[in-house]
């Protein structure tokens, strides 16, 4: 939670090293303008203090920016478009700006984007991950602002976590497919980010609970309909007894379903298919796609509400808010 520690200043770094503030400032503008030995000392001190350059004019540096930093792993993924709509449904009405940053599922890029957002003196942060680099953790501690981590509640976060349990959701869908007669379910995954691995864990737990063998088709590539079709063909060769497919998202599931139709494979009679997130497009195809419906808009809305409450010095509703999920059977399992 927030504490009363003062955010380190340029003068703090200079005083610690026994050099002038101007020397530190010169280093930040262009390190080559400072002697190599001094450069090393300044870099170490900045790391030690967790110093964040402030791009806001000095006269405003102690004021509220009325801006919220939002870190999203993808601007094209419909999941996060819905989350952002939820956030801005609250921040717009409250007169707060959202400053967006994209980090492409990279912890290193997340660190860079957080440093940039903090340098603009944002009042709070909404993060889409709960795993961060040591330097990111240091910066967040030093910044002393409200931070909310969204999208997964399987683990406790830094301050406050809002979302749903990816492991339990995936386990429930796998249980549902097994209850409807599937015995040889293959899990299709992509990108292999943290939430994908959590879903895979849920699938594996369900399969082992029913004494069935977990099977995977995995890649580091980004999800797409095309990739789903490619994975379907690969799975048919690798696992000829496959009678079910559970995909880490709806894109892969729809791609696999279309490929089944091209190959004359009946869904769900020969192969059942389920996705994850429950996008509208899944209900617009035939057969309608079974999926785990996740509360993306609500996650963004509640996260923004909780952040603004904390900015008004109200205690958090809870350190962990689980908004749940729904299993949509559709027509594909």
Secondary structure by P-SEA (a helix, b strand, c coil): cccccccccaaaaaaaacccaaaaaaaaaccccccaaaaaaaaaaaaaacbbbbccccccccccccbbbbbbcccccaaaaaaaaaaaacccccccccccccccccaaaaaaaaaaaaaacccbbbbccccccaaaaaaaaaaccbbbbccccccccccccccccaaaaaaaaaaaaaaacccbbbbbbccccaaaaaaaaaaaaaaaaacbbbbbccccccccaaaaaaaaaaaaaacccccbbbbccaaaaaaaaaaaaaacccccccbbbbbcccccccccccccccccccaaaaaaaaaaaaaaaaaacccccccccccbbbbbbcccc
